[in-house]
Each structure stands twice: as structure tokens, then as C-alpha cells.
């Protein structure tokens, strides 16, 4: 019995030893596999690093070769351009020498001819006297023709130019073309100055409140820019009591914008009767002939532009026809003229005039009525 127990115990111990040996062998095999995997990963990482380093070196080498190629091409192109420039300079120098020789020979020939003419004239006093007399005659004819042109212009303007409705104007009709180089030169010289500076110079003698001057200057600059760009003009309505500077503002506005101006009174339209329509059409046709653009200032505009239902009789019919004629002429935008109306009673104007025609409205008041000089309010339409 004792032997059987010992035998069983030995068998159990042997089985435990074999189990431990088996577990140790499994663990050893697992460690060997892990070490193999780790070695394999390290080998792959090392190969990848070497591959990346090799690719980087190849890219750097390729970049250096490309830089060398570009440098060589640039140097070759620069050398070619220098050679071409040297050839061009030599050609220009040769051409300049030929031109100098040509001009020197021409000056020598002209000097010889002038010297010969002078000697001939000094040797023949009769020819010298004829030459001097001819020069004086040409000079006299020049001044005489100039005076005749002025007189002819005044005559034509008096007979055919200024309409009967215009009381005062700066527009002078001229037979001389407006595109002469001298006039263009003066216009270009004036254009070098900014529009704001030109407007400031024209309005420096006009005394207005700061806000008034700012708004009027804005209108003047906008008008000048409109004229220079060839855009249609915007009409303007000035209203206020007499003596508030409506006519002065209109004249200064025309001068600052480089336009001609014409002044008429609305009270002159009524006495014309049936002829008022013809005179108005002639007035606007005359205004469109100005090469600089015409600013037409109509004072006392309410005299013939009042509401069409305010009066009756034949006089009302004539005024209604005159109003329709003005609306017809100003119904479309114009690049030839700008209409400036002045009135003491803006509320009496016809709705078609006060609402539809004007894009800007300026109200002027006496300085003593508001306690400060030249107060002005603007109402944009």
C-alpha cells in the first residue's frame, strides 16, 4: 500500500515536471516568434529608412542638376543678349553719325544759300526794299484779316447767333474750328489741375457758410466731371428770395466747369405770345451749338413754368405751350446744355418741372433771416 502511494506520487510529480517543461517550451517558442517578428520589423524599418535616404539624395542630386542646367541656359541667353545689344548699339551709333553728317551738310547748304541771298540783297537795294515792303504788307494783311474775322463774328452772332430771349451770355460763336492744336493744348494744360482745385479757385471769392460751400462745390465738381467724361448733364433748381446769390452761383458754376453760360428771364417769355414756342426751340437749338457746353440760367422761372391749372385765358394757353416746349427740349438727357432755374416761389412751379425734371434742388435764404450768412439746404430728387 505504501509502495502504491509512492508510485502514484512519483507519477504525479513526473507529470507536473513534463507539464512545466511543455509550458516552458511553449513560452520559449513564443519568445522566439516575437523576437523573429521584432527582427523582421526592425529590418523592414531599416530598409525603409535607407530607401527614403536614397530617394532624398537622388532628389537633391536631380535638383542640383536642374539648377546647373538653368544656370547654364541663363548664362547663355545673357551672353546672346549682350552680343545682340552690342550689335544694336553699333548700328545706332553708325546711324547717328550718318544723321549728324546729313544735318551738318544741310546746315552748311542753308548757310551758303542765306549768305548768297544776303549778298545779293545788299548788292541790290531795290530788291531789299521790295522784300521789306512785302513783309510789311503780309503783316498788315494778317492783322486786317484778324479784325475782319472779329467783326464778321460779331455781325453773325448779332444776326443769327444769340436768340432774343438771351439777355447775357459768355458764348461767342466762332468760325474757327474748336479742334485747333493751340486750343487743345490749353485744354490739356487745364486738365492737369484737379477738378476740386479748379472749383476752389473759382469759388474762393464767393462767401458762403461751410456746409453751403461744401454742397455747392460738390455740385460744381460733379458738373465738371460730367462735362469732361461726356456724360449727360444734371439740371439744377435754385430757389430763394431775391439777393441770395442765385445768379452768382450759376455763373461761377459755369466758369468752374469750363462751360459757357447764358442768362434769360422767364418774364420775357409771356409777352411773346404765340412766338414763345418758336423762340424757346431756337434757344435750345442755339445752346446745342456750344462746343464747351452751355449752362442756361433762367431767372424768374415761375413766370412761365407755373402750374398749368393756376390761371386761365389766352395767356394761360401761351404759357402752357411754352412749358410743353421746354419739357420737350429737356425730356431726354443732354450732353450739350445744363438747365439751371431760379425762382422765388418753388411751390408755384408745375409738377412736371419741380418733380420730374430736376435732380438737385438748392434753397437759398437771406443771411439775416437765419442768423448766419448764406444758409442753404439741398433736396435730392
C-alpha positions as CSV (number, residue, x, y, z in Angstrom):
1,X,0.0,0.0,0.0
2,X,2.8,2.3,0.8
3,X,4.5,1.4,-2.5
4,X,1.5,2.2,-4.5
5,X,1.2,5.6,-2.9
6,X,4.9,6.3,-3.6
7,X,4.5,5.2,-7.2
8,X,1.4,7.3,-7.6
9,X,3.2,10.3,-6.1
10,X,6.2,9.8,-8.4
11,X,3.9,9.6,-11.5
12,X,2.2,12.8,-10.4
13,X,5.5,14.6,-9.9
14,X,6.7,13.3,-13.3
15,X,3.5,14.6,-15.0
16,X,4.0,18.0,-13.3
17,X,7.6,18.2,-14.5
18,X,6.6,17.3,-18.0
19,X,3.8,20.0,-17.9
20,X,6.3,22.6,-16.7
21,X,8.7,21.5,-19.5
22,X,5.9,21.8,-22.0
23,X,4.9,25.3,-20.8
24,X,8.5,26.4,-20.8
25,X,8.9,25.1,-24.4
26,X,5.7,27.0,-25.5
27,X,6.9,30.2,-23.8
28,X,10.3,29.8,-25.4
29,X,8.7,29.3,-28.8
30,X,6.5,32.3,-28.3
31,X,9.5,34.4,-27.3
32,X,11.4,33.2,-30.4
33,X,8.5,34.1,-32.6
34,X,8.2,37.6,-31.0
35,X,11.9,38.1,-31.5
36,X,11.7,37.0,-35.1
37,X,8.8,39.4,-35.7
38,X,10.6,42.2,-34.0
39,X,13.8,41.5,-36.0
40,X,11.8,41.4,-39.2
41,X,10.0,44.8,-38.3
42,X,13.4,46.3,-37.5
43,X,14.8,45.1,-40.7
44,X,11.9,46.5,-42.7
45,X,12.1,49.9,-40.9
46,X,15.8,50.0,-41.6
47,X,15.3,49.2,-45.2
48,X,12.6,51.9,-45.5
49,X,14.9,54.4,-43.9
50,X,17.6,53.6,-46.3
51,X,15.2,53.8,-49.2
52,X,14.0,57.2,-48.0
53,X,17.5,58.5,-47.6
54,X,18.4,57.2,-51.0
55,X,15.4,58.9,-52.6
56,X,16.2,62.1,-50.8
57,X,19.8,62.0,-52.1
58,X,18.5,61.3,-55.6
59,X,16.0,64.2,-55.4
60,X,18.8,66.6,-54.2
61,X,21.1,65.4,-56.9
62,X,18.3,65.9,-59.5
63,X,17.6,69.4,-58.2
64,X,21.3,70.3,-58.4
65,X,21.5,69.1,-62.0
66,X,18.3,71.1,-62.9
67,X,19.9,74.2,-61.3
68,X,23.0,73.7,-63.2
69,X,21.1,73.4,-66.4
70,X,19.0,76.5,-65.7
71,X,22.2,78.4,-64.8
72,X,23.9,77.4,-68.0
73,X,20.9,78.3,-70.1
74,X,20.6,81.7,-68.4
75,X,24.2,82.5,-68.8
76,X,24.0,81.5,-72.5
77,X,20.9,83.7,-73.0
78,X,22.6,86.7,-71.2
79,X,25.6,86.3,-73.4
80,X,23.4,86.2,-76.5
81,X,21.5,89.3,-75.4
82,X,24.8,91.2,-74.7
83,X,26.0,90.3,-78.2
84,X,22.8,91.5,-79.7
85,X,22.9,94.7,-77.6
86,X,26.4,95.4,-78.8
87,X,25.3,95.0,-82.4
88,X,22.3,97.2,-81.9
89,X,24.4,99.9,-80.2
90,X,26.9,99.8,-83.1
91,X,24.1,100.2,-85.6
92,X,22.6,103.2,-83.6
93,X,26.0,104.8,-83.4
94,X,26.5,104.4,-87.2
95,X,23.0,105.8,-87.9
96,X,23.6,108.8,-85.5
97,X,26.9,109.6,-87.3
98,X,25.1,109.5,-90.7
99,X,22.4,111.8,-89.4
100,X,24.9,114.2,-87.9
101,X,26.8,114.3,-91.2
102,X,23.5,114.8,-93.1
103,X,22.4,117.7,-90.8
104,X,25.8,119.3,-90.9
105,X,25.7,119.2,-94.7
106,X,22.1,120.6,-94.7
107,X,23.1,123.5,-92.3
108,X,26.1,124.2,-94.5
109,X,24.0,124.4,-97.6
110,X,21.4,126.6,-96.0
111,X,24.1,128.9,-94.6
112,X,25.6,129.2,-98.1
113,X,22.2,130.0,-99.6
114,X,21.4,132.5,-96.9
115,X,24.8,134.2,-97.3
116,X,24.2,134.3,-101.1
117,X,20.8,135.9,-100.7
118,X,22.1,138.5,-98.2
119,X,25.0,139.4,-100.5
120,X,22.5,139.7,-103.4
121,X,20.2,141.9,-101.4
122,X,23.0,144.1,-100.2
123,X,24.2,144.5,-103.7
124,X,20.7,145.4,-104.9
125,X,18.9,147.9,-102.6
126,X,15.8,147.8,-104.8
127,X,15.2,144.1,-104.1
128,X,15.8,144.7,-100.4
129,X,13.2,147.4,-100.4
130,X,10.7,145.2,-102.2
131,X,11.3,142.4,-99.7
132,X,10.8,144.7,-96.7
133,X,7.6,146.1,-98.3
134,X,6.3,142.6,-98.9
135,X,6.9,141.6,-95.3
136,X,5.1,144.7,-94.0
137,X,2.2,144.1,-96.4
138,X,1.8,140.5,-95.2
139,X,1.9,141.6,-91.6
140,X,-0.7,144.3,-92.4
141,X,-2.9,141.8,-94.2
142,X,-2.7,139.4,-91.2
143,X,-3.9,142.0,-88.7
144,X,-6.5,143.3,-91.1
145,X,-7.9,139.7,-91.7
146,X,-7.9,139.2,-87.9
147,X,-10.0,142.4,-87.4
148,X,-12.3,141.4,-90.2
149,X,-12.9,138.0,-88.7
150,X,-13.8,139.6,-85.3
151,X,-16.2,142.0,-87.0
152,X,-17.8,139.2,-89.1
153,X,-18.2,137.1,-86.0
154,X,-19.9,139.9,-84.1
155,X,-22.2,140.5,-87.1
156,X,-23.2,136.9,-87.5
157,X,-23.7,136.5,-83.7
158,X,-25.9,139.6,-83.7
159,X,-27.9,138.5,-86.7
160,X,-28.0,134.7,-86.4
161,X,-26.4,133.7,-83.2
162,X,-27.8,134.9,-79.8
163,X,-31.6,134.4,-79.5
164,X,-33.8,137.2,-78.5
165,X,-34.6,135.6,-75.1
166,X,-30.9,135.6,-74.0
167,X,-30.0,138.7,-72.1
168,X,-26.4,137.9,-71.4
169,X,-24.0,135.2,-72.5
170,X,-20.4,134.2,-72.5
171,X,-20.8,132.1,-75.6
172,X,-19.2,133.5,-78.7
173,X,-19.9,131.8,-82.0
174,X,-16.6,131.2,-83.9
175,X,-15.9,130.1,-87.5
176,X,-12.5,128.8,-86.3
177,X,-12.7,125.0,-85.6
178,X,-12.6,124.1,-81.9
179,X,-10.0,121.3,-82.5
180,X,-7.1,123.6,-83.3
181,X,-3.9,122.4,-81.6
182,X,-3.5,125.6,-79.6
183,X,-6.9,125.3,-78.0
184,X,-6.3,121.6,-77.4
185,X,-3.0,122.4,-75.7
186,X,-4.7,124.9,-73.4
187,X,-7.4,122.4,-72.5
188,X,-4.9,119.7,-71.8
189,X,-2.9,122.1,-69.6
190,X,-6.0,123.0,-67.6
191,X,-6.9,119.3,-67.3
192,X,-3.6,118.7,-65.4
193,X,-5.2,120.5,-62.4
194,X,-7.6,118.5,-60.3
195,X,-11.3,119.4,-60.6
196,X,-11.6,120.1,-56.9
197,X,-8.7,122.6,-57.0
198,X,-10.2,124.4,-60.1
199,X,-13.6,124.6,-58.4
200,X,-12.0,126.0,-55.2
201,X,-10.2,128.8,-57.2
202,X,-13.4,129.8,-58.9
203,X,-15.5,129.9,-55.6
204,X,-12.8,131.5,-53.4
205,X,-14.5,134.9,-53.8
206,X,-18.0,133.6,-53.1
207,X,-18.8,133.9,-49.4
208,X,-21.0,131.0,-48.1
209,X,-21.3,129.0,-45.0
210,X,-19.0,126.0,-44.8
211,X,-21.8,123.5,-45.3
212,X,-23.2,125.6,-48.1
213,X,-19.8,125.9,-49.8
214,X,-19.2,122.1,-49.5
215,X,-22.5,121.2,-51.2
216,X,-22.2,123.8,-53.9
217,X,-18.6,122.7,-54.5
218,X,-19.8,119.1,-54.8
219,X,-22.3,120.1,-57.5
220,X,-19.6,122.1,-59.3
221,X,-17.1,119.2,-59.2
222,X,-19.8,116.7,-60.4
223,X,-20.7,119.1,-63.2
224,X,-17.1,119.5,-64.3
225,X,-16.5,115.7,-64.2
226,X,-19.7,115.2,-66.1
227,X,-18.5,117.6,-68.8
228,X,-15.0,116.0,-69.0
229,X,-16.4,112.5,-69.3
230,X,-19.1,113.3,-71.9
231,X,-21.9,112.1,-69.6
232,X,-25.4,113.8,-69.7
233,X,-25.8,116.9,-67.5
234,X,-28.0,117.1,-64.4
235,X,-30.3,120.0,-64.2
236,X,-30.5,122.2,-61.1
237,X,-33.2,124.3,-59.4
238,X,-32.2,127.3,-57.2
239,X,-35.0,128.9,-55.1
240,X,-35.0,131.6,-52.5
241,X,-35.7,135.3,-52.0
242,X,-34.1,137.9,-54.3
243,X,-30.5,138.8,-53.5
244,X,-29.4,135.4,-52.2
245,X,-26.8,134.8,-54.9
246,X,-28.7,132.5,-57.4
247,X,-27.2,134.2,-60.5
248,X,-23.7,134.4,-59.0
249,X,-23.7,130.7,-58.1
250,X,-24.9,129.8,-61.6
251,X,-22.2,132.0,-63.3
252,X,-19.5,130.7,-61.0
253,X,-20.7,127.1,-61.6
254,X,-20.5,127.5,-65.3
255,X,-17.0,129.1,-65.1
256,X,-15.7,126.4,-62.8
257,X,-17.0,123.6,-65.1
258,X,-15.5,125.2,-68.2
259,X,-18.9,125.8,-69.8
260,X,-20.4,128.8,-71.5
261,X,-23.4,130.4,-69.8
262,X,-26.5,132.2,-70.9
263,X,-28.9,134.2,-68.8
264,X,-32.6,134.8,-69.6
265,X,-35.7,135.8,-67.7
266,X,-38.9,133.9,-67.5
267,X,-40.8,137.2,-67.6
268,X,-39.6,137.7,-71.2
269,X,-41.5,134.5,-72.4
270,X,-45.0,135.7,-71.6
271,X,-45.1,138.8,-73.9
272,X,-44.0,136.7,-76.9
273,X,-47.4,135.1,-77.1
274,X,-47.6,132.5,-79.9
275,X,-44.0,133.1,-80.8
276,X,-42.8,131.9,-77.4
277,X,-42.6,128.3,-78.6
278,X,-40.5,129.1,-81.6
279,X,-38.2,131.3,-79.6
280,X,-37.7,128.5,-77.0
281,X,-36.9,126.0,-79.7
282,X,-34.5,128.4,-81.3
283,X,-32.9,129.0,-77.8
284,X,-32.2,125.3,-77.2
285,X,-31.0,124.8,-80.8
286,X,-28.6,127.6,-80.2
287,X,-27.5,126.1,-76.9
288,X,-26.6,122.8,-78.6
289,X,-24.1,124.5,-80.8
290,X,-21.7,125.4,-78.0
291,X,-18.6,123.3,-78.2
292,X,-17.9,123.7,-74.5
293,X,-21.4,123.0,-73.4
294,X,-23.9,125.7,-72.3
295,X,-25.3,126.4,-68.9
296,X,-28.7,128.0,-69.4
297,X,-29.8,130.1,-66.4
298,X,-33.5,131.1,-66.4
299,X,-34.3,133.7,-63.7
300,X,-37.9,134.2,-62.5
301,X,-38.8,130.7,-63.9
302,X,-42.2,130.8,-62.3
303,X,-43.3,133.4,-64.7
304,X,-43.9,130.8,-67.4
305,X,-43.4,127.5,-65.7
306,X,-46.2,127.9,-63.1
307,X,-48.8,125.2,-62.6
308,X,-50.9,124.8,-65.7
309,X,-54.2,125.0,-63.8
310,X,-53.4,128.1,-61.8
311,X,-54.5,130.7,-64.4
312,X,-57.0,131.0,-67.2
313,X,-57.5,132.8,-70.6
314,X,-55.3,133.1,-73.7
315,X,-52.2,134.0,-71.6
316,X,-52.5,130.6,-69.8
317,X,-52.6,128.8,-73.1
318,X,-49.5,130.5,-74.3
319,X,-47.7,129.7,-71.0
320,X,-48.8,126.1,-71.3
321,X,-47.4,125.8,-74.8
322,X,-44.1,127.4,-73.6
323,X,-44.0,124.9,-70.7
324,X,-44.6,122.0,-73.1
325,X,-41.8,123.3,-75.4
326,X,-39.3,123.4,-72.5
327,X,-40.3,119.9,-71.3
328,X,-39.9,118.6,-74.9
329,X,-36.4,120.0,-75.2
330,X,-35.4,118.7,-71.7
331,X,-37.3,115.5,-71.8
332,X,-34.2,113.5,-72.8
333,X,-30.7,113.7,-71.2
334,X,-28.4,116.1,-73.0
335,X,-24.6,116.4,-73.2
336,X,-24.9,119.9,-74.8
337,X,-26.6,122.0,-72.2
338,X,-27.4,122.2,-68.5
339,X,-30.6,123.9,-67.3
340,X,-30.5,126.0,-64.1
341,X,-33.8,127.5,-62.9
342,X,-34.1,130.2,-60.3
343,X,-37.4,131.1,-58.6
344,X,-38.8,132.9,-55.6
345,X,-41.8,130.6,-55.3
346,X,-40.9,127.0,-56.0
347,X,-44.3,125.9,-54.8
348,X,-45.9,127.6,-57.9
349,X,-43.9,125.6,-60.4
350,X,-45.7,122.9,-62.4
351,X,-45.3,119.4,-61.1
352,X,-43.6,118.2,-64.3
353,X,-40.9,120.8,-63.7
354,X,-40.4,120.6,-59.9
355,X,-40.6,116.8,-59.6
356,X,-39.6,115.1,-62.9
357,X,-37.1,117.5,-64.5
358,X,-34.5,118.3,-61.8
359,X,-32.1,116.0,-60.0
360,X,-30.9,118.6,-57.4
361,X,-32.7,121.5,-55.7
362,X,-30.9,124.3,-53.7
363,X,-32.8,126.6,-51.4
364,X,-31.2,130.0,-50.6
365,X,-32.1,132.3,-47.8
366,X,-31.2,135.8,-46.7
367,X,-28.4,135.8,-44.1
368,X,-30.4,137.9,-41.7
369,X,-33.4,135.6,-41.8
370,X,-31.4,132.7,-40.3
371,X,-28.8,134.5,-38.3
372,X,-25.9,133.3,-40.5
373,X,-24.5,134.0,-43.9
374,X,-25.7,132.1,-46.9
375,X,-27.5,129.2,-45.3
376,X,-28.5,126.5,-47.9
377,X,-30.5,123.3,-47.9
378,X,-30.3,120.6,-50.5
379,X,-33.2,118.4,-51.6
380,X,-32.1,115.5,-53.9
381,X,-34.7,114.4,-56.4
